[in-house]
Amino acid sequence: MAETQEFSIGQMVRVKRLWPTDHHRVPYYLKGKIGQVATCLGPVENPELTAYFKKSSDQHILYRVRFTHANLWGGNQTDETYADLAGKWLCEPEG
Amino acid sequence: MTDDKQAMGHTHDETRGAHDLGGFLNHLLAHGIDARISREEMPKTPYEERADAMLLLLSNAGKGLLNIHAMRRASEQFTHEDYLKLSYYDRWLRAMAALCIETGVFSDQEWQAKQQQVLSQNKAAQQRKSD
């Protein structure tokens, strides 16, 4: 089953605070952080399964999320980081 | 450093793999790791090209025996010490070997035997050179 797009462009999202030891494509420094959906990149295969040679019938929807450095690292920095994150790793900011 | 303070504030540091140290400068320094980015051009060595060729042959472009996600996963399973000590292509080679053993391309015994064989060949060649 293909996941349908659940976040819209411009929406604020939080990266889920999950710390699995299995392979996943979310850097530690983004977990729990709030960013803004910049683009929806569409469906991709699930690397969390492919990494273990498991076939993934479900496809992830990948979003490009924008994080300000002030938010990630504090201070008054104006730089931004974009990260491509799967919908399953995102939730509402208050979540 | 505010980034380190932030990272240290988490209670999940123990789940943090050696591949995932972004913004964790104090941790790197505590392990005696120079976290600066080297801007020097590194010399290309033949074994790096061979490692690259081997990965292509084993990957989906070739035999389809492994994929880039599995390669990353295999590298993440190294100990912190190994991960940080090994060079980029050494990590590739070790990950490739681990995945080949896992998927039965060759056995651990065959891998060990081959390494021994190459080591003794090198030793013999070195001996001849110095004679």
Backbone of each chain as ProteinMPNN parsed JSONL, in Angstrom:
{"seq_chain_A": "MAETQEFSIGQMVRVKRLWPTDHHRVPYYLKGKIGQVATCLGPVENPELTAYFKKSSDQHILYRVRFTHANLWGGNQTDETYADLAGKWLCEPEG", "coords_chain_A": {"N_chain_A": [[0.85, -1.203, 0.0], [0.64, 2.101, -0.945], [1.671, 4.929, 0.754], [-0.207, 7.842, 1.397], [0.124, 11.33, 0.66], [0.585, 13.225, 3.533], [1.345, 15.548, 4.675], [1.466, 19.041, 4.07], [2.89, 21.483, 1.804], [4.801, 23.993, 3.352], [3.813, 23.521, 5.829], [4.329, 23.221, 9.377], [6.313, 20.847, 10.997], [7.202, 18.213, 13.304], [10.105, 16.291, 13.963], [9.986, 12.927, 14.75], [10.519, 11.697, 18.077], [12.221, 9.232, 18.314], [14.358, 6.504, 18.96], [15.516, 4.175, 17.531], [17.721, 1.347, 17.242], [18.061, 0.044, 14.934], [18.735, 0.334, 11.383], [18.103, 3.55, 10.183], [17.106, 6.573, 8.534], [17.476, 9.131, 9.755], [19.082, 11.778, 11.133], [20.524, 12.069, 14.385], [20.656, 14.664, 15.444], [18.423, 15.925, 14.48], [16.205, 14.9, 15.657], [13.183, 15.363, 17.324], [13.126, 17.988, 16.622], [11.674, 20.965, 15.187], [10.549, 21.707, 11.974], [9.971, 23.043, 8.641], [7.893, 21.98, 6.046], [9.226, 21.859, 2.905], [9.183, 20.794, 0.322], [7.436, 18.176, -1.325], [8.732, 15.127, -2.067], [7.764, 12.847, -3.077], [7.032, 9.25, -3.493], [9.33, 6.801, -2.192], [11.465, 3.886, -2.003], [11.528, 1.959, 1.023], [14.176, 2.471, 3.053], [14.648, 1.412, 5.536], [13.829, -1.166, 5.459], [14.976, -2.212, 3.102], [17.634, -2.142, 3.792], [17.95, -4.448, 5.199], [17.651, -6.375, 3.362], [14.989, -6.832, 2.937], [11.954, -6.955, 1.219], [10.161, -4.104, 0.267], [6.89, -3.42, 0.171], [5.342, -1.378, 0.843], [5.54, 2.08, 0.253], [7.531, 4.832, 1.152], [6.607, 8.228, 1.66], [8.55, 10.892, 0.802], [9.728, 13.841, 2.296], [11.071, 17.093, 1.887], [12.471, 18.876, 4.368], [12.782, 21.952, 6.026], [15.064, 23.335, 8.255], [15.903, 25.783, 10.625], [19.106, 27.023, 11.526], [19.298, 28.363, 13.901], [17.296, 27.205, 15.331], [18.154, 24.543, 15.425], [20.735, 24.655, 16.555], [20.846, 26.78, 18.261], [21.473, 30.26, 19.181], [21.896, 33.087, 16.926], [22.013, 32.374, 14.272], [21.635, 32.481, 10.735], [21.636, 30.577, 8.835], [20.359, 27.656, 7.082], [19.237, 24.251, 7.196], [18.419, 21.642, 5.035], [16.597, 18.673, 5.093], [15.898, 15.43, 3.871], [13.193, 13.644, 4.677], [11.246, 10.829, 5.724], [7.666, 10.477, 5.695], [6.709, 8.906, 7.814], [8.371, 9.549, 9.841], [7.643, 11.999, 10.693], [5.583, 14.324, 12.52], [2.799, 16.176, 13.936], [3.671, 19.437, 15.209], [3.095, 19.716, 17.965], [3.014, 17.165, 18.721]], "CA_chain_A": [[0.0, 0.0, 0.0], [1.402, 3.351, -0.98], [1.276, 5.936, 1.72], [-0.604, 9.055, 0.683], [0.743, 12.529, 1.217], [-0.16, 13.644, 4.718], [1.799, 16.879, 5.084], [1.415, 19.96, 2.924], [4.011, 22.42, 1.684], [4.68, 25.13, 4.265], [3.361, 23.058, 7.141], [5.36, 22.965, 10.391], [6.286, 19.445, 11.454], [8.256, 17.824, 14.247], [10.706, 14.981, 13.715], [9.617, 12.059, 15.886], [11.572, 11.417, 19.06], [12.381, 7.777, 18.398], [15.786, 6.191, 18.888], [15.763, 2.76, 17.244], [19.116, 1.04, 16.904], [18.058, -0.453, 13.554], [19.069, 1.349, 10.391], [17.098, 4.526, 9.782], [17.775, 7.683, 7.86], [17.178, 10.385, 10.432], [20.206, 12.055, 12.026], [20.24, 12.306, 15.808], [20.507, 16.077, 15.774], [17.125, 16.443, 14.028], [15.101, 14.271, 16.379], [12.47, 16.273, 18.21], [13.206, 19.365, 16.113], [10.567, 21.427, 14.356], [10.938, 22.283, 10.696], [8.876, 23.391, 7.741], [7.901, 21.181, 4.814], [9.573, 22.708, 1.753], [8.784, 20.096, -0.901], [7.13, 16.747, -1.221], [9.551, 14.496, -3.102], [7.063, 11.677, -3.589], [7.327, 7.957, -2.862], [10.631, 6.134, -2.354], [11.47, 2.609, -1.293], [11.805, 2.13, 2.449], [15.533, 1.989, 3.339], [14.654, 0.681, 6.808], [13.636, -2.579, 5.102], [15.962, -2.571, 2.083], [18.919, -2.327, 4.473], [17.993, -5.824, 5.7], [17.274, -7.179, 2.19], [13.555, -7.13, 2.959], [11.206, -6.275, 0.158], [9.188, -3.165, 0.799], [5.728, -3.201, -0.692], [4.882, -0.03, 1.188], [6.5, 3.102, -0.124], [7.544, 6.041, 1.974], [6.569, 9.536, 1.009], [9.697, 11.645, 1.284], [9.533, 15.29, 2.339], [12.247, 17.917, 2.157], [12.072, 19.728, 5.493], [13.726, 23.046, 6.258], [15.32, 23.637, 9.664], [16.806, 26.925, 10.797], [20.22, 26.675, 12.419], [18.99, 28.917, 15.213], [16.458, 26.194, 15.977], [18.933, 23.313, 15.651], [21.952, 24.809, 17.349], [20.767, 27.964, 19.115], [22.124, 31.461, 18.671], [21.154, 33.902, 15.96], [22.482, 32.02, 12.936], [20.585, 32.596, 9.723], [21.727, 29.452, 7.894], [19.299, 26.653, 7.158], [19.561, 22.903, 6.749], [17.295, 20.895, 4.47], [16.759, 17.233, 5.255], [14.855, 14.631, 3.232], [12.715, 12.756, 5.737], [10.034, 10.08, 5.378], [6.463, 10.894, 6.417], [6.542, 8.15, 9.052], [9.225, 10.149, 10.875], [7.172, 13.354, 10.984], [4.296, 14.437, 13.197], [2.406, 17.552, 14.234], [4.667, 20.019, 16.117], [2.793, 19.509, 19.395], [3.017, 15.714, 18.969]], "C_chain_A": [[0.88, 1.246, 0.0], [0.792, 4.336, 0.017], [0.798, 7.159, 0.918], [0.001, 10.259, 1.39], [-0.075, 13.034, 2.399], [0.271, 15.014, 5.229], [1.823, 17.786, 3.857], [2.595, 20.921, 2.964], [3.77, 23.613, 2.614], [4.262, 24.748, 5.672], [4.543, 22.855, 8.098], [5.203, 21.524, 10.881], [7.38, 19.232, 12.484], [8.797, 16.46, 13.843], [10.458, 14.13, 14.956], [10.807, 11.766, 16.784], [11.64, 9.911, 19.289], [13.859, 7.463, 18.216], [16.011, 4.696, 18.649], [17.252, 2.526, 16.952], [19.206, 0.424, 15.504], [18.359, 0.699, 12.6], [17.88, 2.265, 10.106], [17.808, 5.777, 9.324], [17.381, 9.035, 8.44], [18.344, 10.693, 11.369], [19.733, 12.444, 13.426], [19.896, 13.773, 16.072], [19.183, 16.678, 15.3], [15.959, 15.923, 14.867], [14.49, 15.239, 17.391], [12.429, 17.703, 17.696], [12.014, 19.684, 15.204], [11.122, 22.085, 13.096], [9.713, 22.555, 9.849], [8.989, 22.573, 6.461], [8.141, 22.108, 3.624], [9.049, 22.111, 0.458], [8.326, 18.692, -0.535], [7.839, 16.072, -2.388], [8.912, 13.221, -3.653], [7.537, 10.373, -2.967], [8.734, 7.445, -3.176], [10.535, 4.775, -1.667], [11.926, 2.847, 0.142], [13.193, 1.588, 2.801], [15.624, 1.207, 4.646], [14.431, -0.81, 6.584], [14.709, -3.041, 4.121], [17.323, -2.852, 2.711], [19.081, -3.747, 5.009], [17.573, -6.816, 4.6], [15.812, -7.607, 2.242], [12.887, -6.326, 1.857], [10.213, -5.314, 0.806], [8.068, -2.956, -0.201], [5.156, -1.811, -0.409], [5.959, 0.973, 0.801], [6.389, 4.288, 0.83], [7.261, 7.252, 1.091], [7.695, 10.343, 1.64], [9.404, 13.143, 1.213], [10.876, 15.976, 2.547], [11.832, 18.944, 3.202], [13.19, 20.728, 5.797], [13.842, 23.314, 7.76], [16.223, 24.857, 9.742], [17.92, 26.502, 11.76], [20.004, 27.232, 13.814], [18.174, 27.903, 16.016], [17.275, 24.946, 16.325], [20.046, 23.511, 16.674], [21.933, 26.011, 18.297], [21.462, 29.16, 18.474], [21.271, 32.178, 17.643], [21.593, 33.605, 14.531], [21.335, 32.073, 11.954], [20.641, 31.459, 8.702], [20.575, 28.472, 8.108], [19.826, 25.31, 6.69], [18.3, 22.268, 6.198], [17.576, 19.41, 4.633], [15.594, 16.525, 4.583], [14.42, 13.55, 4.212], [11.41, 12.079, 5.326], [8.875, 10.535, 6.259], [6.284, 10.177, 7.738], [7.384, 8.712, 10.195], [8.748, 11.539, 11.295], [5.829, 13.304, 11.711], [3.957, 15.914, 13.383], [3.387, 18.117, 15.271], [4.384, 19.759, 17.598], [2.844, 18.027, 19.763], [4.306, 15.227, 19.555]], "O_chain_A": [[1.755, 1.406, 0.852], [-0.422, 4.527, 0.091], [1.359, 7.462, -0.135], [0.343, 10.2, 2.572], [-1.282, 13.246, 2.283], [-0.369, 15.577, 6.117], [2.156, 17.355, 2.753], [3.21, 21.141, 4.008], [2.672, 24.169, 2.654], [4.347, 25.557, 6.596], [5.608, 22.385, 7.699], [4.094, 21.058, 11.141], [8.361, 19.975, 12.532], [8.041, 15.58, 13.431], [10.697, 14.573, 16.079], [11.938, 11.609, 16.325], [11.184, 9.393, 20.309], [14.534, 8.094, 17.403], [16.63, 4.025, 19.475], [17.944, 3.422, 16.468], [20.298, 0.295, 14.951], [18.255, 1.872, 12.959], [16.779, 1.793, 9.82], [18.963, 6.018, 9.675], [17.006, 9.957, 7.716], [18.576, 9.94, 12.314], [18.683, 13.062, 13.604], [18.969, 14.082, 16.821], [18.848, 17.805, 15.667], [14.851, 16.454, 14.79], [15.192, 15.846, 18.201], [11.754, 18.548, 18.286], [11.44, 18.81, 14.556], [12.037, 22.906, 13.151], [8.578, 22.333, 10.27], [10.063, 22.487, 5.866], [7.359, 23.024, 3.369], [8.535, 22.826, -0.401], [8.784, 18.107, 0.447], [7.589, 16.394, -3.549], [9.44, 12.594, -4.572], [8.339, 10.377, -2.033], [9.251, 7.634, -4.277], [9.64, 4.54, -0.854], [12.624, 3.819, 0.431], [13.378, 0.372, 2.845], [16.559, 0.432, 4.847], [14.804, -1.627, 7.425], [15.282, -4.118, 4.278], [18.077, -3.696, 2.224], [20.199, -4.203, 5.246], [17.189, -7.95, 4.888], [15.437, -8.625, 1.659], [13.225, -5.169, 1.61], [9.52, -5.662, 1.762], [8.269, -2.391, -1.276], [4.574, -1.163, -1.279], [7.149, 0.731, 1.004], [5.3, 4.68, 1.248], [7.636, 7.282, -0.081], [7.779, 10.462, 2.862], [8.9, 13.646, 0.208], [11.72, 15.487, 3.299], [10.956, 19.774, 2.96], [14.372, 20.385, 5.817], [12.836, 23.496, 8.447], [17.203, 24.953, 9.003], [17.694, 25.724, 12.687], [20.465, 26.653, 14.798], [18.348, 27.767, 17.227], [17.102, 24.365, 17.397], [20.276, 22.665, 17.538], [22.886, 26.234, 19.044], [21.974, 29.071, 17.358], [20.077, 31.91, 17.508], [21.55, 34.486, 13.673], [20.197, 31.748, 12.295], [19.797, 31.383, 7.808], [19.919, 28.458, 9.149], [20.752, 25.243, 5.882], [17.237, 22.342, 6.815], [18.678, 18.947, 4.339], [14.445, 16.952, 4.702], [15.193, 12.647, 4.536], [10.571, 12.686, 4.66], [9.067, 10.926, 7.41], [5.765, 10.759, 8.691], [7.151, 8.401, 11.364], [9.365, 12.182, 12.143], [5.047, 12.369, 11.54], [4.744, 16.79, 13.025], [3.883, 17.375, 16.119], [5.31, 19.602, 18.393], [2.736, 17.66, 20.933], [4.454, 14.033, 19.815]]}, "seq_chain_B": "MTDDKQAMGHTHDETRGAHDLGGFLNHLLAHGIDARISREEMPKTPYEERADAMLLLLSNAGKGLLNIHAMRRASEQFTHEDYLKLSYYDRWLRAMAALCIETGVFSDQEWQAKQQQVLSQNKAAQQRKSD", "coords_chain_B": {"N_chain_B": [[29.827, 25.316, 23.568], [26.756, 25.436, 22.046], [25.491, 23.481, 20.578], [26.553, 21.068, 21.479], [25.742, 21.072, 24.12], [23.07, 20.805, 23.777], [22.905, 18.297, 22.566], [23.96, 16.713, 24.583], [22.02, 16.955, 26.474], [20.071, 15.141, 25.865], [18.658, 11.915, 26.582], [19.372, 9.739, 25.222], [21.843, 9.064, 24.351], [23.257, 6.704, 24.324], [22.253, 5.227, 22.279], [23.293, 6.295, 20.12], [24.899, 6.023, 17.146], [28.224, 5.527, 15.751], [28.23, 6.574, 13.258], [26.671, 8.723, 13.355], [27.215, 11.361, 14.423], [26.82, 14.042, 14.129], [27.103, 17.406, 15.105], [28.122, 16.903, 17.608], [30.441, 17.618, 18.978], [31.992, 17.639, 21.394], [31.934, 14.992, 22.172], [33.425, 13.773, 20.163], [35.897, 15.037, 20.529], [36.49, 14.141, 23.081], [37.06, 11.549, 22.52], [39.435, 11.786, 21.376], [39.385, 12.535, 18.75], [40.077, 14.282, 15.868], [38.083, 16.688, 14.828], [38.056, 18.43, 12.806], [37.548, 19.432, 9.387], [39.395, 18.095, 6.84], [40.936, 19.825, 4.285], [42.687, 19.071, 2.477], [43.87, 17.584, -0.511], [43.533, 14.169, -0.994], [45.773, 11.52, -1.736], [45.064, 9.332, -4.445], [44.549, 5.896, -4.204], [45.294, 2.627, -5.593], [43.778, 0.549, -4.413], [41.458, 1.756, -3.572], [40.062, 2.309, -5.901], [39.613, -0.286, -6.715], [38.001, -1.199, -4.67], [35.775, 0.38, -5.107], [35.026, -0.561, -7.654], [34.414, -3.212, -7.022], [32.205, -2.891, -5.349], [30.355, -1.828, -7.149], [30.038, -4.016, -8.872], [28.887, -5.852, -7.165], [26.569, -4.618, -6.445], [23.252, -3.318, -7.221], [23.646, -2.478, -9.809], [25.182, -4.412, -10.829], [25.55, -7.592, -9.851], [23.486, -7.537, -8.061], [23.624, -8.266, -5.39], [23.985, -6.832, -3.113], [22.954, -3.71, -1.572], [22.922, -0.09, -1.317], [21.75, 0.757, 1.045], [21.917, -1.454, 2.706], [24.669, -1.543, 2.833], [25.222, 0.787, 4.29], [23.94, 0.12, 6.675], [25.463, -2.107, 7.466], [27.907, -0.849, 7.987], [27.168, 0.746, 10.11], [26.975, -1.085, 12.071], [29.489, -1.59, 12.971], [31.906, -1.329, 15.649], [32.197, 1.683, 17.631], [34.864, 2.416, 17.827], [36.128, 1.031, 15.7], [34.679, 2.091, 13.535], [35.362, 4.813, 13.548], [38.061, 4.718, 13.266], [38.678, 3.439, 10.89], [39.383, 4.035, 7.416], [37.54, 5.716, 4.798], [37.209, 3.991, 2.515], [38.088, 1.632, 3.632], [36.055, 1.13, 5.385], [34.021, 0.613, 3.569], [35.032, -1.762, 2.402], [35.067, -3.491, 4.581], [32.357, -3.549, 5.212], [31.303, -4.619, 2.842], [32.459, -7.183, 2.892], [31.301, -8.188, 5.25], [28.611, -8.24, 4.504], [28.683, -10.004, 2.347], [29.351, -12.336, 3.666], [27.127, -12.559, 5.318], [25.078, -12.949, 3.409], [25.865, -15.244, 2.245], [27.641, -15.384, 0.088], [30.338, -15.911, 0.387], [31.944, -17.862, 2.997], [32.636, -17.111, 6.488], [34.91, -18.481, 7.273], [36.166, -18.945, 4.814], [36.724, -16.331, 4.113], [38.476, -15.536, 6.188], [40.563, -17.333, 5.66], [41.366, -16.511, 3.124], [42.31, -13.945, 3.676], [44.493, -14.578, 5.281], [46.035, -15.929, 3.417], [46.643, -13.894, 1.556], [48.058, -12.167, 3.206], [50.318, -13.727, 3.84], [51.4, -14.051, 1.325], [52.078, -11.416, 0.724], [54.002, -11.01, 2.677], [55.96, -12.81, 1.869], [56.658, -11.696, -0.561], [57.706, -9.302, 0.301], [59.889, -10.239, 1.673], [61.413, -11.333, -0.405], [62.054, -9.006, -1.707], [63.718, -7.723, 0.098], [65.833, -9.45, 0.202]], "CA_chain_B": [[29.124, 25.043, 22.314], [25.347, 25.17, 22.327], [25.081, 22.223, 19.935], [26.924, 19.958, 22.349], [24.878, 21.116, 25.292], [21.788, 20.29, 23.329], [23.037, 16.856, 22.348], [24.214, 16.066, 25.873], [20.782, 17.011, 27.236], [19.248, 13.973, 25.541], [18.913, 10.727, 27.401], [19.466, 8.613, 24.287], [23.189, 9.067, 23.799], [23.772, 5.334, 24.182], [21.779, 4.65, 21.018], [23.88, 7.091, 19.056], [25.94, 5.27, 16.454], [29.431, 6.269, 15.36], [27.957, 7.198, 11.968], [25.63, 9.736, 13.576], [27.787, 12.23, 15.447], [26.665, 15.438, 13.735], [26.839, 18.352, 16.188], [28.466, 16.258, 18.88], [31.872, 17.898, 18.967], [32.647, 17.246, 22.641], [32.086, 13.537, 22.159], [34.547, 13.471, 19.275], [37.129, 15.492, 21.178], [36.738, 13.246, 24.218], [37.624, 10.307, 21.979], [40.701, 12.117, 20.728], [39.182, 12.589, 17.297], [40.195, 15.607, 15.28], [36.802, 16.855, 14.126], [38.167, 19.406, 11.715], [37.452, 18.874, 8.036], [40.646, 18.273, 6.099], [40.703, 20.344, 2.934], [43.794, 18.639, 1.628], [43.582, 16.541, -1.501], [44.135, 12.902, -0.586], [46.237, 10.765, -2.905], [44.207, 8.198, -4.818], [45.309, 4.646, -4.178], [44.639, 1.617, -6.441], [42.798, -0.29, -3.713], [40.192, 2.488, -3.495], [39.367, 2.073, -7.176], [39.17, -1.686, -6.73], [36.867, -1.279, -3.742], [34.655, 0.998, -5.818], [34.622, -1.49, -8.717], [33.791, -4.383, -6.391], [30.867, -2.518, -4.881], [29.495, -1.713, -8.34], [29.757, -5.359, -9.373], [28.012, -6.557, -6.218], [25.339, -3.858, -6.197], [22.144, -3.494, -8.176], [24.135, -2.245, -11.164], [25.858, -5.636, -11.253], [24.956, -8.872, -9.455], [22.312, -7.331, -7.209], [23.806, -9.007, -4.136], [23.824, -5.905, -1.994], [22.457, -2.379, -1.93], [23.573, 0.971, -0.559], [21.156, 0.828, 2.388], [22.544, -2.546, 3.461], [26.059, -1.121, 3.066], [25.204, 1.72, 5.411], [23.56, -0.634, 7.877], [26.606, -2.927, 7.875], [28.906, 0.055, 8.572], [26.646, 1.22, 11.391], [27.117, -2.158, 13.051], [30.867, -1.616, 13.483], [32.069, -0.645, 16.936], [32.579, 3.091, 17.481], [36.311, 2.473, 17.644], [36.419, 0.626, 14.319], [34.067, 3.016, 12.575], [36.078, 6.085, 13.51], [39.466, 4.466, 12.944], [38.814, 2.98, 9.502], [39.233, 5.038, 6.368], [36.276, 5.601, 4.061], [37.152, 2.781, 1.691], [38.216, 0.474, 4.526], [34.696, 0.861, 5.876], [33.331, -0.047, 2.449], [35.523, -3.132, 2.24], [34.614, -4.314, 5.704], [30.902, -3.708, 5.068], [31.089, -5.558, 1.741], [32.815, -8.527, 3.352], [30.286, -8.602, 6.231], [27.363, -8.543, 3.79], [28.915, -11.216, 1.557], [29.262, -13.463, 4.607], [25.715, -12.629, 5.744], [24.201, -13.452, 2.35], [26.35, -16.546, 1.803], [28.51, -15.336, -1.104], [31.417, -16.764, 0.903], [31.792, -18.061, 4.44], [33.599, -16.424, 7.34], [36.149, -19.268, 7.214], [36.808, -18.66, 3.513], [37.207, -14.944, 4.197], [39.661, -15.555, 7.047], [41.617, -18.078, 4.959], [41.85, -15.659, 2.022], [43.103, -12.871, 4.27], [45.762, -15.185, 5.688], [46.785, -16.241, 2.189], [47.158, -12.637, 0.998], [49.069, -11.669, 4.139], [51.576, -14.476, 3.72], [51.949, -13.714, -0.001], [52.716, -10.099, 0.854], [55.185, -11.198, 3.51], [56.945, -13.492, 1.026], [57.114, -10.719, -1.554], [58.534, -8.353, 1.054], [61.111, -10.985, 1.975], [62.193, -11.424, -1.647], [62.542, -7.667, -2.021], [64.817, -7.353, 1.006], [66.971, -10.373, 0.006]], "C_chain_B": [[27.665, 24.68, 22.611], [24.908, 23.843, 21.728], [25.39, 21.032, 20.834], [26.031, 19.894, 23.581], [23.538, 20.47, 24.965], [21.824, 18.764, 23.185], [23.191, 16.13, 23.681], [22.932, 16.007, 26.706], [19.874, 15.818, 26.981], [19.597, 12.816, 26.448], [19.11, 9.51, 26.501], [20.86, 8.506, 23.66], [23.71, 7.661, 23.521], [23.309, 4.686, 22.882], [22.44, 5.333, 19.822], [25.052, 6.356, 18.422], [27.102, 6.16, 16.048], [29.248, 6.985, 14.023], [27.112, 8.461, 12.134], [26.07, 10.732, 14.64], [27.671, 13.712, 15.102], [26.329, 16.339, 14.913], [27.209, 17.83, 17.552], [29.966, 16.394, 19.125], [32.592, 17.42, 20.233], [32.893, 15.744, 22.707], [33.301, 13.146, 21.32], [35.867, 13.842, 19.935], [37.503, 14.581, 22.337], [37.346, 11.926, 23.764], [38.912, 10.573, 21.195], [40.591, 12.217, 19.226], [39.229, 14.036, 16.822], [38.972, 15.827, 14.392], [36.873, 17.87, 12.993], [38.059, 18.712, 10.358], [38.756, 19.164, 7.31], [40.325, 18.74, 4.689], [41.836, 19.961, 1.985], [43.341, 17.539, 0.675], [44.276, 15.254, -1.061], [44.621, 12.165, -1.838], [45.313, 9.581, -3.175], [45.052, 6.931, -4.812], [44.555, 3.578, -4.976], [43.565, 0.815, -5.702], [41.451, 0.415, -3.579], [39.376, 2.287, -4.766], [38.841, 0.644, -7.255], [37.959, -1.869, -5.813], [35.61, -0.731, -4.414], [34.11, 0.059, -6.893], [33.901, -2.699, -8.138], [32.374, -4.078, -5.942], [29.892, -2.418, -6.055], [29.073, -3.085, -8.843], [28.779, -6.105, -8.473], [26.645, -5.9, -6.09], [24.309, -4.086, -7.297], [22.559, -3.245, -9.62], [24.794, -3.507, -11.722], [25.055, -6.88, -10.869], [23.704, -8.718, -8.587], [22.391, -8.047, -5.879], [23.752, -8.099, -2.913], [23.354, -4.546, -2.489], [23.047, -1.355, -0.965], [23.018, 1.085, 0.87], [21.745, -0.257, 3.285], [23.998, -2.205, 3.775], [26.14, -0.173, 4.259], [24.916, 0.984, 6.72], [24.749, -1.453, 8.396], [27.681, -2.054, 8.525], [28.47, 0.537, 9.95], [26.799, 0.172, 12.483], [28.559, -2.316, 13.544], [30.883, -1.006, 14.878], [32.446, 0.811, 16.645], [34.056, 3.198, 17.126], [36.677, 2.144, 16.198], [35.918, 1.667, 13.334], [34.899, 4.276, 12.413], [37.533, 5.92, 13.089], [39.656, 4.151, 11.457], [38.674, 4.144, 8.525], [37.926, 4.77, 5.623], [36.185, 4.289, 3.286], [37.401, 1.517, 2.508], [36.85, 0.103, 5.112], [33.884, 0.156, 4.793], [33.718, -1.52, 2.371], [35.01, -4.023, 3.359], [33.108, -4.573, 5.613], [30.579, -4.716, 3.962], [31.349, -6.99, 2.183], [31.747, -9.047, 4.316], [28.993, -9.008, 5.525], [27.504, -9.794, 2.931], [28.841, -12.457, 2.442], [27.806, -13.675, 5.016], [24.833, -13.281, 4.684], [24.753, -14.734, 1.712], [27.151, -16.543, 0.509], [29.784, -16.123, -0.807], [31.257, -16.862, 2.407], [32.857, -17.267, 5.187], [34.958, -17.136, 7.29], [36.899, -18.981, 5.916], [37.437, -17.262, 3.507], [38.49, -14.87, 5.024], [40.85, -16.205, 6.327], [42.233, -17.217, 3.858], [42.735, -14.54, 2.561], [44.49, -13.378, 4.681], [46.663, -15.423, 4.478], [47.431, -14.97, 1.618], [48.269, -12.079, 1.888], [50.397, -12.398, 3.962], [52.222, -14.259, 2.35], [52.708, -12.39, 0.061], [54.033, -10.199, 1.616], [56.32, -11.801, 2.679], [57.528, -12.524, 0.001], [58.056, -9.703, -0.908], [59.912, -8.964, 1.323], [62.04, -11.018, 0.753], [62.839, -10.076, -1.965], [63.77, -7.318, -1.175], [66.02, -8.274, 0.857], [67.94, -9.863, -1.063]], "O_chain_B": [[27.389, 23.729, 23.342], [24.058, 23.154, 22.291], [24.592, 20.101, 20.94], [25.623, 18.82, 24.023], [22.966, 19.713, 25.749], [20.916, 18.053, 23.614], [22.619, 15.059, 23.882], [22.772, 15.118, 27.543], [19.0, 15.517, 27.795], [20.692, 12.748, 27.008], [19.026, 8.374, 26.968], [21.029, 7.933, 22.584], [24.501, 7.451, 22.602], [23.903, 3.707, 22.431], [22.179, 4.991, 18.669], [26.065, 6.098, 19.072], [26.982, 7.384, 16.006], [30.012, 7.89, 13.688], [26.868, 9.182, 11.167], [25.38, 10.926, 15.641], [28.343, 14.546, 15.708], [25.375, 16.072, 15.644], [26.658, 18.278, 18.557], [30.658, 15.424, 19.434], [33.683, 16.857, 20.148], [33.913, 15.284, 23.221], [34.099, 12.299, 21.718], [36.829, 13.074, 19.91], [38.677, 14.283, 22.554], [38.058, 11.265, 24.52], [39.406, 9.718, 20.46], [41.568, 12.014, 18.506], [38.503, 14.895, 17.322], [38.85, 15.217, 13.329], [35.883, 18.134, 12.311], [38.434, 17.549, 10.211], [39.171, 20.315, 7.179], [39.53, 18.116, 3.986], [41.93, 20.452, 0.86], [42.532, 16.681, 1.027], [45.476, 15.257, -0.787], [43.956, 12.188, -2.874], [44.844, 8.918, -2.25], [46.153, 6.912, -5.362], [43.326, 3.606, -5.038], [42.554, 0.442, -6.296], [40.415, -0.243, -3.483], [38.157, 2.117, -4.716], [37.762, 0.396, -7.793], [37.021, -2.596, -6.138], [34.527, -1.305, -4.301], [32.897, -0.103, -7.033], [32.902, -3.159, -8.69], [31.461, -4.883, -6.122], [28.75, -2.868, -5.965], [27.913, -3.303, -9.195], [27.953, -6.886, -8.945], [25.678, -6.539, -5.679], [24.48, -4.932, -8.174], [21.915, -3.732, -10.55], [24.944, -3.653, -12.935], [24.025, -7.184, -11.471], [22.951, -9.675, -8.407], [21.366, -8.401, -5.295], [23.499, -8.563, -1.802], [23.361, -4.275, -3.69], [23.602, -1.713, 0.074], [23.741, 1.465, 1.791], [22.033, -0.025, 4.459], [24.501, -2.535, 4.849], [27.007, -0.31, 5.122], [25.576, 1.209, 7.734], [25.011, -1.493, 9.598], [28.301, -2.466, 9.505], [29.295, 0.716, 10.846], [26.758, 0.49, 13.671], [28.812, -3.107, 14.453], [29.979, -0.255, 15.245], [32.944, 1.134, 15.566], [34.447, 3.964, 16.246], [37.431, 2.872, 15.553], [36.634, 2.074, 12.42], [35.119, 4.753, 11.299], [38.161, 6.866, 12.613], [40.653, 4.539, 10.847], [37.946, 5.105, 8.775], [37.294, 3.728, 5.802], [35.195, 3.565, 3.394], [36.964, 0.436, 2.112], [36.536, -1.071, 5.306], [33.147, -0.788, 5.077], [32.864, -2.403, 2.285], [34.576, -5.152, 3.128], [32.641, -5.676, 5.9], [29.698, -5.56, 4.12], [30.569, -7.896, 1.891], [31.331, -10.202, 4.22], [28.358, -9.995, 5.897], [26.553, -10.563, 2.797], [28.334, -13.498, 2.025], [27.313, -14.802, 5.058], [23.945, -14.07, 5.009], [24.177, -15.25, 0.754], [27.324, -17.594, -0.109], [30.252, -16.902, -1.638], [30.544, -16.071, 3.025], [33.842, -16.812, 4.604], [36.009, -16.496, 7.266], [38.116, -18.797, 5.919], [38.526, -17.05, 2.972], [39.463, -14.232, 4.624], [41.975, -15.709, 6.374], [43.451, -17.191, 3.678], [43.775, -14.224, 1.983], [45.507, -12.717, 4.467], [47.866, -15.162, 4.505], [48.605, -14.969, 1.246], [49.284, -11.585, 1.398], [51.462, -11.78, 3.936], [53.447, -14.28, 2.228], [53.813, -12.255, -0.465], [55.032, -9.573, 1.261], [57.472, -11.375, 2.765], [58.729, -12.531, -0.269], [59.062, -9.303, -1.493], [60.944, -8.301, 1.215], [63.243, -10.777, 0.843], [63.981, -9.997, -2.418], [64.724, -6.707, -1.656], [67.111, -7.942, 1.321], [68.944, -10.515, -1.348]]}, "name": "protein", "num_of_chains": 2, "seq": "MAETQEFSIGQMVRVKRLWPTDHHRVPYYLKGKIGQVATCLGPVENPELTAYFKKSSDQHILYRVRFTHANLWGGNQTDETYADLAGKWLCEPEGMTDDKQAMGHTHDETRGAHDLGGFLNHLLAHGIDARISREEMPKTPYEERADAMLLLLSNAGKGLLNIHAMRRASEQFTHEDYLKLSYYDRWLRAMAALCIETGVFSDQEWQAKQQQVLSQNKAAQQRKSD"}
